[in-house]
């Protein structure tokens, strides 16, 4: 291991490190933006590999792969929404311009771990620091992606919201997270530059950059899916969003509006109950707790309502077991989960890919931390397909126009970074 004082590094060192790392076909960067967050944000971690022999592509393979890999290196990876098809009798037939593998993890040959006052470089360390310091951070013009096309036109989205309300009235679901894709074709962007712009415009505690060969994820997520420290499991679903105010008094008024919004509180509570039930499947009896309900937290553009659910995992439980119990996250499906996922496939017009999936790491001791992939761009460099998705939770009290406006609010940072509009 090589230890380097942070005070000795240039101010743009993280940008240089990411540009160096993005040269590798397997690259994952997890970024906290030094934000305060209940239970703490992501660790700042960057790992790369030239190849990923025997990489798992299913939950079954993940269990055996984790057991077979050893050493001090963390395992970095992602789980797409389509892993649901391995967990339940479900399928995904909607179009996709992305084609991620369902699941992928790799063990880095070099990884960087930022500590409070120093940087640790692990694995193959020879020449790494010099190579990073030698990297140029080019000043590029703003990305030119003028127009995104909705996969689901607004009128069709409004009709779908009304149909979901009828499903709720008929007892099919209590709540459903309805998402929509906006995409552009034949786009050429510099993924590192766009990620840095997005991270500056919308700093988030669970941000991340992932490269998997020609696939890239540029993520500015505020939401934790699941973390484990020793036996303690933590899930922090977000349900409830309102824009920030332009002045301190208006901002406080917006906060109070969200706090007392019965619809948003009902959405949040339904998902908290779902998470409690999910974690109970892998937890010691009686250990599931809700230490915070309806917590309100400010981000650059929005206030979010965040609840925290904790549990003590049974001794024999590993990551794959927890994913089988809790994935996909209830905040991105609705309740009850299986019927919600069936209706999602019916109403949505695109496969989600890594959107509403998860990226994160697994420590050698079995600890882990994974986010919810939202507020993100997905990009295929080989085809030029660029995509983002946004969604909102539909309940019987939902107003279709308001739900559509919430989707665009969540897309605001992405559209501003790309200087783009929705057609």
N, C-alpha and C positions, 0 to 999 in steps of 0.2 A: 504494500500500500504506500502511496505517496500522499503526504499531507502538506497542504499549501495554505498559508494565511490568506483569508479573503482580502485583507487590507493590501496585499501585494498584487492583486489582480486588477486589470483595467475595468472601468465601469461597464463596458459592453461585453464583459467576458462571457456571460450566459448566451448572448446572441452569437458570439464566435463559437462557443461550444456546440450550440445547436446546429449551426451551419456545418461545422466539422462532422457532427454525428449524422446529419441527414445525407451524407454521402454513402452510408451503409444501407444495404437492402433491408436490414432489420434494425429499427431505431425506435425507442420510446423515451419520451421526456415528460415527466410529471412536474407540475408547477403550482406552487401554493400562492404566489404573489404576496407572501408575507402577510396574509390576511388573517385576522382573528376569526375563529369559527368554533362553535360548540364542539367539543371533543377533538379540536385541532384540525387543520387542513391537511392536504397531501404533504408528504415529504418531497423536497426538491431532489429529484433523482433522474439520471440520464444514463441509458444503457444502449450499447450497440453490439451487433454481431454480423459477421460476414455470411454466415449460414446458420440454419436452425435444424440440424439433423434430428429426425424422429419427432419433430414438433407435433403436439397433439392437435387433432381436428374435431374432437368430440369430448363430452364430459367423461365418458368411459376411458378414453385415452388419456385425459388430463390426470386422472387419479394415478394411473400407472406411471405416467411420465414424471409427475411430481415425486413419486416414490423412488424413481430411478435416478433423478438428478440430485447431486449432492454438492458439497462445497459451500463457500461463503457467498456466492453470487445470488442476488434476488432473481426471481423469474418474472419477466415482464410480458404483458400480453393483453388480449382483448377477447371479449365474448359478444357476438352480435345478437341482435334480437331473434334471429332465426334459430338459435339454440332451443327456443321454445318447442320446436318441432321434434327435438329429441326427448323432451320432457313429457309431452302430451301428444295425443292423437290429433295433431294440427299440421297444416301445410301452408306454404307461401307460394302463391301463383301470380301475384301482381308483378308488373314489370320492374326491372331494376337496371340502371346503367352502371352499377357499382361492382357487384360480384365479389365481395369479400369472402374469404373462407369463413365458415360458421364460427370458428374459434381458433385462436392461434396464440401460443406462448413461445418464448425463446429465453435461453440463458445467455446473458451478455458476456462477451469476452473482455470487454472493458466497461466499467460503469463508474459514474461520478455521483457522489453523495455530498450535498451541501450541508454543513453543520452550522451552528450559530456563528462561529468565528473562523472556520477553516473549511477548506474543500478537501475531500478524500477522493483519490483516484485509485481504483481497485482493478485487479485482474492484470491484463497486459498493459503495463504502465509506460514502457519504454517509448520515449518520443511523443507521448500523447500531449503533455502540457505544451511543449514547443509547437506541435502541429496546430493546437487550438489557438495559441497566441499569434501564430502566423496567418490565421484565417482573416481574410478581409470581410468586413460587413458592408456590402455595397449599398450606396444610396440609390434606390430604385424608384422610378415613377410610380404613382399609385396604380394598383391593378385596374385594368380596364375590362369590366364585366358589366356592360350597360344594362342588360335586361335579363331577368329571371322569368321563366315561364312556369305558371302553376300547373302541376299535374292534375289538380282538381280545381276547375274554375270556381270563382267565388259563389256563383249561383248554385252550383252543385254542392259546395260545402254547406251553404245555408240550408239546402234541402236535406243534406245528410244529418245536420244537427237536429232538424225537426223530426226526422225518422228515428234518431236515437232517443229523443224525448218520448216518442211513442213506444219504443222498446222498453223504456224505463216504466212507463205507465202500465205496460202489459206484464211487468215483472221479470223481464229478461235479464236486466242488470240494474244495479243501483246507480252506477256511475261508469262512464266510458271515456277514455282518453283518445280523442279523435285527432289524428295528425295529418299533415299535408306536406307534400314535397314541392319545392321550387327548384328548378334546374336550368342549367345553361350547357350548351354543347360546343365542342371544338374550342375550349377555353385554354389559354396558356397563362398560368400564374407561376410565380416562384413560391412554393409552399412555405418555406421558412419565413420569407418576408411577410406573407399574408398572415401567418400565425402570429408573428411579432406585432403586427398592426392590430390584429384582433385582440391579443392579450393586453395591449396598451389601451385600446378603446373600451374593453370590457374585462378588467382584471377579475379573476374568479379563483376561489380556493381549491378547485379541482380541475384546473386547466391541464391540457396535455396535447402533445404532438406525437403522432404515430406514423411511421413509414413501414409499410409491408410491400416490398418490391415497388410496383407502380401505384399502389394505393396509399393515400394519405388521409389522416384525420387531423383536423385543426379544431381544437375543442376549448371552449371557454365555459365550462360547466360550474354552476354553483352548488351542485348536489352530490352528496355522498350516497352510494348505494349500500355498501356493507364494508365494515372494517372488523378486524379481529386483533386483539392484543391479549396474548395468553389465552384464557378461556372466554374472555369477554367479547361478545358480539355487539356491534353498534350499527343501526340503520337510521337514516335521517331523511325521510320523505319530505319533499317540497310539494305543497298544494296551496295555492293562494298567491296571486301576483297583482301588483298595482304599480303604476308608474311613479317615479320620484317626483316630488314637487320642485318648482323652480326657485322657491325661497324657503328659508327655514320654517316659517309658519305654515306655508302650503305643504311642505314635506311632512310636517307633523300631522297636519290634517289628513293627508293621504294615508299615513301610518294608522291613524285612528279609524279611518274608513275601512281599511283592510282588516284591522283587529276585530271590528264589530260587524263585518259582513257575514251574515248567516249562511249564505251559499258557500263562501270560501271556507268557513269553519266546518260546514257539513262535509265538503269534499275532503278536507284534511283529516277529519275524524274517521271517515270511511276507510281511507288508505292506511291510517294508523292501525285500525282494527285488522285490516288485511295483513299488514306487516307483523303485527303481534301473532296472528295465527300462523303465518309462514315460519317465524322464528321458533314458535313453540314446537315445531316438528323436529328441531335439532337441539333444543335447549333442555337443560335440567328442569324438572317439574317445578313450577312456581317461580322460576327465575326471570320471566319476561316482565319488564318494567317500562314505564313511560316517564322518564325523568323530566321531560319538557314537552308540553303540548301547546301548539299555536305560538311558538316563538317567532318574533318578527325581526328580520335582519335586512340591513340596507346594502344594496349593490349599486353599481354606477348608474344604471338606468331604472331599476325597479326595487321595490320592497318585496320580500318573499316571506311566506309563512312556512316555517320549518318546525317539525316535531322530531323528537329523538326517542327511539325505541332501543332498549338494551336487553341482553339475555346472556346467560352463561351456557356455553356450548357443552354438550356431553363429551366425555374424554375421547371417544372413538371418532368424533366428527372431524372431517377435513373439508377443504375448500369445495371440492366437487359435491359433497353432501349438502353443504350450505346452499350452493347454487341450485341443486335439485329442489331444495325446499322453498327458495325465495326468488328465483329468477323466472321470468323477467320481473323487474321491480314493479310493485303495485301502482306507484305514482305514474307509470307510463302505460298501464293497461286499463285499470278500472276494477270494479268488483261486481259479482264474483269473477275471479281472474280468467278461468277457462272460457266461460261464455263471452266475456269481454274480448278476449283474443280472437274468438271466432267472428264476432261482429266487426272487430277492427279489420280483419281480412276482407270482410264483405264491403265495408264502406270506404276504406282507404283505396287509393289508386296507385300506390307504389310500395314496394318492399322497403322496409326501414333500414336494412343493412346494419351498420354499426350505430346508427341513431337509435336511442333508447336501449342500446346495449351498454357495455361497460369496458373501461380500461383501468389497469392498475398493476399492482405487483404482489408477489408472494415472497415472504422472507424464508430463509432456510429453516427457521423454527416453526413455520406454519402460520405465522401472523400475516395479515394481508390488508390491503385497502383498495377499494374499487369505487369509481364514480358512476354517475348516471350520464351517459353521453347525450347531452342536450346543448343548445346554443353552439352548434358545431357545423363546420363545412366538411364534406366528404369529397375527395377529388381523385380521379384516375388520370395520372399523367400520360399514360399511353393512348387514351382515347380523347382526353380533353373534357370528360364529363365532370361537371361541378354541381354539387347538390347541397341544399340544406333543407331541414325539415323542422316544423314547429307544430305544436299542438296545444290543446287545452282540455280540461276535464269537463265533460258534459253531464249535467244533472237535469232533472225535470225542470228546475227553475232557470235553466240556461236561456239566455237571449242570443239567438244566432248571430246577430250583428256584433254584439259585445264579444262573443267568443272569437269571431274573426278578427276584431280589433286587438284582442289579447295575443293572437298568433302573430300579428304584425309587430306588436310591441316587443315580443320576444326575438323577432328577427331584426330589430332596429340596428344593433351594433354590427351585425354581419353586413347589412345593406350599406351602412355608412362606410365601413372599411373598404368595401368594394366599389363604392360610389355607384351603386346599382339601384334599380327600381324593379318592382314586380309589374309585369305586363298586365 
